Amino acid sequence: MPHNSFARPEQLAMLSKALAELGGHFPPDSPEREALAAKIMALFESGAGTLKEIKKALSDRDAAP
């Protein structure tokens, strides 16, 4: 279900956790971390509502030719 560019507090916590887990190895102000954050938000806005769904979608994207 799309989220229409807003997140409830528990969703924001999940998005923060996703960025921390998936992008923790990037410096906070790096372009790579910013790009990952944008991908995570795009997935969230298109309906990925859990950390597991976001991780799977990113994994599927990386595996695509």
N, C-alpha and C positions, 0 to 999 in steps of 0.2 A: 504494500500500500504506500503510495507516495506521501511524503511528509510536508509538502508545500513550504519549504524553506524555514521551518521553525522546528525546534526540538524542546521537549519537556526536560526538566532537570535530569531524570533518569536516562533519557536518551543522550543528553549532552555528556553525561558521565560515561556512557558506553562509547561515544565517539572519541572522547578524550583517551579512554583506555585503548581503543583501536589504534590511535595515532601513537600512543606511548609504546605499545607492543610491536607495532609494525614499523615504526620510524624512529625508535629510540636510539638507533645507532647513528642517526644523522644529527648534526649540530642543529640547535633550535631555529636558527635563522637561515638554514641552507635552502637553496632552491629545490633540492630533492625532497626535503621534508615538506615544503610548501606544495609541491606537486602531489605528493602522497596525500596530504590533507585535502587537496581539491578532489582527488579521486575518491577518497572516503566520503566526502560530502556529496559528491555526485551519486555515488551508490546509495547513500542514505536517502537522498531526495528522490531517487527512482524506486525506492521500496525496500532496500535492504535494511531491516530493522534490528538486527542482532549482530553482535561481534562475529559470531560464527558465519552468518550470511555474508558479511563484508569480507572476511578472510577468504571464504570460498570464491566469491566473485573476483577478488584480486588474484587468487591462485589460478582461476580459470582464464583470466585475461593474460596472465604471464605465460600460460601453457598454449594459448592460441598462436597459430603461425603468423 
